Amino acid sequence: MGKTSTDKASTDKAATKANGVSFKAIRARAEKRKGGAKALEKLLPKKPNANALAKLSDDRILTEMSMRVFSAGFAWRVIETKWPGFEEAFLGFAPAKLTFQPDEFWDRLMGDTRIVRNGAKILSVRDNAAFVQAIAGEHGSFGKFLATWPSSDEIGLLDLLSKRGSRLGGNTGQMFLRFVGWDGFVTSQDVVACLRDAGLDIAAEVKSKGDLAKVQAQFNAWAEETGLPYTHLSRICAMSVGENHTA
């Protein structure tokens, strides 16, 4: 469905407001909190590398998807500690192998002590294996597909992950993109606090499409203003406020 005139007007209004909020003051505040410009730079990750992302194999893509799904609402350290067992149980997360497994294979996993035995999350691996295969069939590989998707339309990519993937909506999809090295923002607690402090009219928890559109417009404006990767903008924004949770 195309955008209505009302939707377009709302988006244009959000973009106009975003363009009027400079990132300069936000960066200055982050530098002051972290001990200066050089200290802040050391806290930033390497710039996202589209070429490296394009070379990422489909089994590693599915691995990261699955790790984010199983980590959602669960202690990350527990999942990370058990992950070698996940790799064994899920056949190295090779999409081609998993999509051909019979129902009995998935039934056995429900009682496999090597993994976290959550039925819905276990079956999401099967669904996402098919999703990864489908995208790879269309674009050569899932990594190549991600590498060509523009950061200026993260909300479009998140929508695709939510609709075509399994349990990849919301923060799970954002964290998946962050961990595979795609250049984007994350609407963490501190990032949202930073945006609200900058005057962006969004809820304390960004869930609606309208709020996500405003966040996207703001980051697009900041990227144009500074030339920085979206990942760095997101991290700096988070480090300018609060206790600096994952950005």
Secondary structure, 3 states (H helix, E strand, C coil): CCCCHHHHHHHHHHHHHHHCCCCHHHHHHHHHHHCCHHHHHHHCCCCCCHHHHHCCCHHHHHHHHHHHHHHCCCCHHHHHHHHHHHHHHCHHHCHHHHCCCCHHHHHHHCCCCCCCCCHHHHHHHHHHHHHHHHHHHHHCCHHHHHHCCCHHHHHHHHHHHHHHCCCCCHHHHHHHHHHHCCCCCCCCHHHHHHHHHCCCCCCCCCCCHHHHHHHHHHHHHHHHHHCCCHHHHHHHHHHCCCCCCCC
